[in-house]
């Protein structure tokens, strides 16, 4: 089973040969959809990319909490606690 560090996720905007080469040189698999202007489309794992979209949407919903977006908490520990609390509220609703 592949671990989370075996893959690098990015948006279409990051589809460049230089970046893809760098990711592969580090031993990871790029999960980046190809741009429409690419001459030779590359393969990527569409199911993994869909999971990335779910996580991104969850983070955007989480940012709707004003306290998370403006980071009222002074310490990282308190901020993490509120992020976990807000995440629980989002999942339960």
C-alpha positions as CSV (number, residue, x, y, z in Angstrom):
1,X,0.0,0.0,0.0
2,X,1.3,3.4,-0.9
3,X,1.8,6.0,1.8
4,X,0.8,9.7,1.7
5,X,4.4,10.7,1.0
6,X,4.6,8.5,-2.1
7,X,2.3,10.8,-4.0
8,X,2.3,14.6,-4.6
9,X,-1.0,16.2,-5.3
10,X,-1.4,19.5,-7.2
11,X,-3.8,21.4,-9.4
12,X,-3.6,21.7,-13.2
13,X,-1.7,24.9,-12.9
14,X,1.4,23.0,-11.6
15,X,1.5,20.7,-14.7
16,X,5.0,21.4,-16.0
17,X,7.7,19.0,-17.2
18,X,10.3,20.6,-14.8
19,X,8.0,20.1,-11.7
20,X,7.0,16.6,-12.7
21,X,10.6,15.6,-13.2
22,X,11.5,17.0,-9.8
23,X,8.7,15.1,-8.1
24,X,9.7,11.9,-9.8
25,X,13.4,12.4,-8.9
26,X,12.4,12.5,-5.2
27,X,10.7,9.1,-5.6
28,X,7.1,10.3,-5.5
29,X,4.3,9.9,-8.0
30,X,2.7,13.1,-9.3
31,X,-1.1,13.2,-9.1
32,X,-1.5,16.3,-11.3
33,X,-4.0,16.5,-14.1
34,X,-2.6,17.6,-17.4
35,X,-3.4,20.9,-18.9
36,X,-5.4,21.0,-22.2
37,X,-2.5,22.6,-24.1
38,X,-0.1,19.7,-23.4
39,X,0.9,17.8,-26.6
40,X,1.2,14.4,-25.0
41,X,-1.2,13.9,-22.1
42,X,0.2,12.1,-19.1
43,X,-1.6,9.5,-17.0
44,X,-2.6,10.3,-13.4
45,X,-4.7,8.5,-10.8
46,X,-8.2,10.1,-11.2
47,X,-9.5,8.5,-8.0
48,X,-6.7,9.9,-5.9
49,X,-7.3,13.3,-7.4
50,X,-11.0,13.1,-6.5
51,X,-9.9,12.5,-2.9
52,X,-7.8,15.6,-3.0
53,X,-10.9,17.6,-4.1
54,X,-12.9,16.3,-1.1
55,X,-10.2,17.4,1.3
56,X,-9.9,20.8,-0.3
57,X,-13.7,21.3,-0.1
58,X,-13.6,20.3,3.6
59,X,-10.9,22.8,4.4
60,X,-12.9,25.6,2.6
61,X,-16.0,24.7,4.7
62,X,-13.8,24.8,7.8
63,X,-12.6,28.3,6.8
64,X,-16.2,29.5,7.0
65,X,-15.7,29.5,10.8
66,X,-14.6,33.0,11.5
67,X,-12.5,31.9,14.5
68,X,-10.5,29.6,12.3
69,X,-10.2,32.0,9.4
70,X,-8.9,34.9,11.5
71,X,-7.0,32.8,14.0
72,X,-8.0,34.5,17.2
73,X,-6.1,31.9,19.3
74,X,-2.6,33.0,20.3
75,X,-1.0,29.6,20.7
76,X,-0.7,26.7,18.2
77,X,-2.1,24.3,20.8
78,X,-5.3,26.4,21.3
79,X,-5.7,26.9,17.5
80,X,-5.4,23.2,16.8
81,X,-8.0,22.5,19.5
82,X,-10.4,24.9,17.9
83,X,-9.7,23.5,14.4
84,X,-10.5,20.0,15.7
85,X,-13.7,21.3,17.4
86,X,-14.8,23.1,14.2
87,X,-14.0,20.0,12.2
88,X,-16.2,17.9,14.4
89,X,-19.0,20.3,14.0
90,X,-18.7,20.2,10.2
91,X,-18.7,16.4,10.1
92,X,-21.7,16.2,12.4
93,X,-23.8,18.7,10.5
